[in-house]
Amino acid sequence: MKRRELGRTGQEVSEICLGTMTWGQQNTEAEGHEQMDYAVSMDINFFDTAEMYAVPPKPETQGSTERIIGSWFKDRGNRDKIILATKASGRAPFTWLRESGANTEQTKEQLNEAVNASLKRLQTDYIDLYQLHWPDRPMGNFGGTPGGGYTHHGDEINKIGDVLEALDGIVKSGKVRWIGLSNESAWGTMKFLHHAEASGLPRVASIQNAYNLLNRTFEVGLAEVAFREQVGLLAYSPLAQGFLTGKYQKGALPKGSRKQLFDRLQRYEGAGVEATIDQYLTIAKKWNLDPSQMANQFATTRPFVTSNIIGATTMEQLKLAVTSTEVSMNEELVKELDAVHHAQPSPCP
């Protein structure tokens, strides 16, 4: 398993990061422990979670994923072997996340409450990478803006400089080593970097955004930031929430799948998407590749990616995802994938 530097921290993380968002809802504690054991055996040293997991978010399962990771740390006694990333929620009506029952937002008070609660659930006294799960200002995240464009909703309430100052206090307390962004724009990323440089505040080390064959919007604007500022991508949803495996083609609805269980994933059901997926499946068949491994390795091998966040509900899926690093992403294969993209760029932003 190759290692890559996380931003400018000097810390190397595995090119595959273990995603955990199904633990505590689709997966049991024992299954989460099994996945972590396997990941470590495959030389993965990077885990990602969030205070609101498991997903879909709801009061009954909030924090369950962090608790499963925490019990694994306690049982295995190997906290120092793992680079642990978690996230604080942005502005949302998730009133069950805060003791006051308030909507979530990234104020100093709420960020301190959030990090303390995560530390308790994770049974650790520090978090390696603390990420802002989504911006505190109004934005069309998670496929919510048609065409992936920006729609202005007015001024943000919690200014980026204030949010960064709150994170500075958390870093100085020793509870967090580094900070990162998630579901952020090029403008937002650069504003965080500007405030850090101008005021001696913590510098963001990474940005965790969706990136896959159906959504390559990171390549427009943010890829340059990743290269020039060393704020690499932690790519999530590399399989487009399972659509790139082909399992949902022609209206299929596999029992136990996320779409069947929760009726979500509409982000990947737009006009022309099924035909585009068919083209990727055809390429995988031509090259005698498992389509999920091809899609994962495409994300992993992009030069602006620090780590590819994979996730699974079964061990079979997990092993396919982890061993995708063995796929040869040669120049001719990439050209064929690019040709499909250029014919219909990022149909699922």
Secondary structure as UniProt FT lines:
FT   STRAND          3..5
FT   TURN            7..8
FT   STRAND          12..14
FT   STRAND          16..19
FT   TURN            21..22
FT   TURN            24..26
FT   HELIX           29..41
FT   TURN            42..43
FT   STRAND          46..48
FT   TURN            51..52
FT   TURN            59..63
FT   HELIX           64..76
FT   HELIX           79..81
FT   STRAND          83..88
FT   HELIX           95..97
FT   TURN            99..100
FT   HELIX           108..122
FT   STRAND          127..132
FT   TURN            141..144
FT   HELIX           146..148
FT   HELIX           160..172
FT   TURN            173..174
FT   STRAND          176..182
FT   HELIX           186..199
FT   STRAND          204..210
FT   TURN            213..214
FT   HELIX           217..219
FT   TURN            220..221
FT   HELIX           222..229
FT   STRAND          232..236
FT   TURN            238..242
FT   HELIX           243..245
FT   TURN            246..248
FT   HELIX           249..251
FT   TURN            255..256
FT   HELIX           258..262
FT   HELIX           266..268
FT   TURN            271..272
FT   HELIX           273..286
FT   TURN            287..288
FT   HELIX           291..300
FT   TURN            303..304
FT   STRAND          305..310
FT   HELIX           315..322
FT   HELIX           323..326
FT   HELIX           331..343
//
